[in-house]
Amino acid sequence: MRPRERVEAVLNFTQPDRIPVISPFQGFWAIVASGLKVTEAFAVPSKAAESQIRMLEMAPFDGLEVFWDWLTPAEACGCKVVFPEEGNPATMDTAIKSLSEVDKLEVPDIRRHARSMDDLNLATHLNKRLCMDRFTYITLVLPFTLAGELRGVEKMMLDILKKPAELHPLIEYSQKVLEEYLKFANDTGVDGIFWCDPVASAGLISPKQFRSFTMPYEKSLLQKTREADLKALLHICGNTSDRLDAILEISPDLMSLDCAVDLTKAMKALYGRVPIMGNVSTTDLFLGKPDDIRAASKSCMKSAGMRGFALGAACDIPIGSPIENVKALCNSVLEKDT
Ligand SMILES: [Zn+2]
């Protein structure tokens, strides 16, 4: 089987020739691991593209992201974002200072936001190079997380408690912005969108708050992704064990689980309905040894079995993770006793 067919088998719950391995988020790691600075990668997108190809030769993922700049919508909406030389971009100043300013926010014209267009052109270029063989996707945040960037996550957490009704218009605005990105994503030719909601985990909101502030927006955007003939993949950081029933209702084409989630229990809850990906610890990828990664990968594969499962890191592969560890993740699926 070719790598992309292997990933498609997982999404369809058919038997692949072996378990596929998907990064799921390797973009920034690959830039730095290839010897490039993050700032250089943004200044010269062709260098960023080459960094991904070079690292893919060493760490041959079956599926990978070709658009990793998930905070670009926040900048397009007016946030001030900084770019460290060897780190992920970070929002330094929010787009709004109070919820009363939401009415003044306009959905940005993406064509006039240079960084977004560079990212999309890069995704198109990488997809052309890789799509015959690999399963490719764009990584974007979901409305609740984008709202957190525009407002500030701590302030948004207080809004949930103090002004819940006033918070929804900000999330609705974020949804409209992301629907625009979805339209452009469709033109890049990728197979899917990896929608991420790092702010929607049990560490920050309760299952009840998840159902109110996150779930309806996730559900709608994932549905629109499928209507655009793209696969709708979902990642939520942290522990999602207490909201697997809601994830079943959202019904993504693939659910990427963080390492705080027990894979055996998640497989039991979602099997046959939602394919699962996970969940080798990113701390181990950063700090551990190749043997640790092999053992963790083997344990994941043993818990999950051959159908409806892809091996992958539990979240972003951290910048600075040794290549030997990432290679060990990729090679684990080739070992005979798995
Ligand atoms: Zn995560």
Residues whose N, C-alpha, C, O or C-beta is under 5 A from the ligand:
A	BS01	ZN	I236 C237 A314 C315 D316
